[in-house]
Amino acid sequence: MKGIYTLIINLPKSTRIKIGKIGSFSFKEGTYLYIGSALGQGSSSLEGRIRRHIKIKKKAFWHIDYFLESDIGRITYVMLATSTIDLECNIVRKIEKNLHASIPVEKFGSSDCSCLSHFFKIKNGDMNFLDGLVRVFSEFDLSPKFIKSICTDKS
């Protein structure tokens, strides 16, 4: 399966995390979103990419891997939609415009495109961000589905 996904991550307490080569940053407690796409097969498929993200033990490769290996942040849900078209940056731009979200680290997840970031912090107390996220996906004729994340220790 090919498509786009959003990791919904809970960070229960503020912390400082080194994100690969882009540096060390302070992250405030709250809800974070990471937007990615998976247009390949096998480990590059939508299922393969999500399976990798929810693993606890893995070699850090992407910026999000460094954030998640901190043992504090946990993926709580994954929102995904099938698509054979690369809509990742379009979705990101709509999130920047339409959700009450900030960019905690520029170029996080976007070192290969012109987006400011593919990683957002939801404004604390915003209980409607999921509805907004569904609306963003729907603007591209995507039918998003939510799955509850079950992180695994299997490598």
N, C-alpha and C positions, 0 to 999 in steps of 0.2 A: 504494500500500500504506500502511496505517496501523498504528501500533504504538508500542512503547517500545524504547529502546536504552540501552546503557551503553558509554561510551567508556572504554577501558582505556589509560591514558596512562603512559608511562615518563618520569620526570624524572631524567636521569643524574647531575645535580649540583645541589646546593642553590643557590637563587637568590632574588632579591627581584623581585616583579612587581607592577606597578600594575594593579589590577582595576577598571577603569572608575571609577565614582563611589564605590564602597565603600572604596577606599583601596589602599595599597601594603602587601604582605605578604611575609614570608619563607616560602619553601617548601623543605622538606628533600627531598633526593634520595629517590627511591622510586617506588612505583606509586600512581596516583591513579585514581579512578573518577568519572565524571560521568554522571548519569542524566537522560535527557530523553525526551520523547514527541513524536510527530509524528502528528497526527490529521487533517491537512488534505490538500490535493491539490497537485500541482506542487511548488514549492519547500518547501511545508509538509508534504509526504508523508514517509514514512520514508526513502525513497531520496533525496529532495531534501535533507532535513536532514542525513543522513550525508554526502552528497556535499559539502555546504557545510562541514561540520566538518573533513573531511580536506583541503580546500584550504589551502594555505599562505598565499597572498595573498588577503586578503579584508578588507572593512571590519569593524572590531570592533564588534559590536552586543551580543552576549550576554557574560556574565561569562567563559564558557569561551573565547570568542574572544580575550580579553586574555591568558588563561593560555597558550593555544596560540601566540599571535603572538610569544612571548618567544624563539622559535627554539631553545629548549632542550628543552621538553617535546614529545613526539611520541606521537600515537595509535598504539599497536601493534596493537590489536585492537578490533573493535566487536562487542558481543553484542547481538542484536536479536531481537525477537519480534513477530509481527503480532497486533494487537488493535484492535478498534473502541472499546474502553472505555478511559477515561483512568485508568490504573493507576500513573502516575508517583509520586505521593505515597505510595501504599500500598507500592510497591516500596522507596522510600526508607526508610520506617519499618521495614520488615523488615531492610534492610541495617543500619540503626542498631542493631537488636536482635541480629542473628545473625552479623554478620561482625566480625572483629577490625580495625575501621576507626575512624579518628578524623575529626573535622570540623576541617579546617585553617582554614576561613573561614566564619563564620556568614552566612547569607543568600545564599551563592554559588549562583546558579541557582535561588533560591527566593524572589525578591523579590515574586512574585505569589501566594504561598501561605503557609501557616502552618508549613511545615517549617523546621527549623534550617538545613538546607543540602541541596543535591542533588549535593554534591561531597565525596568522601571520600579519605583517605589510608589505604592498606592498611598494616598493621603490617609493618615490615621483616622479611623471612624467612618470611612467611606464604605458603607455596606452595600452600595449599589454598583460597585465596580464590575461585578460579574455580569449584570444586565448590560452594562456599557460594553463590556468585552464581547458579549454575544451579538450586540448590535453592530459592532465593528466588523466581525466576521460575516454577519448577514449582509452587510453592504457589498460584499464581494461574492454574493450568492453561495456562501459556504454554510453548511449545516453543522455547527459545532456540537461535539459530544464531550461530556465531562466524565473522567474516570478518577476515582479516588486512588491516590498513590499508595502503594505498599512498598516501602523501601526494603531492599534486600541486601544481606551481607555477602551473598554469593558473588564471587569474582568472575 
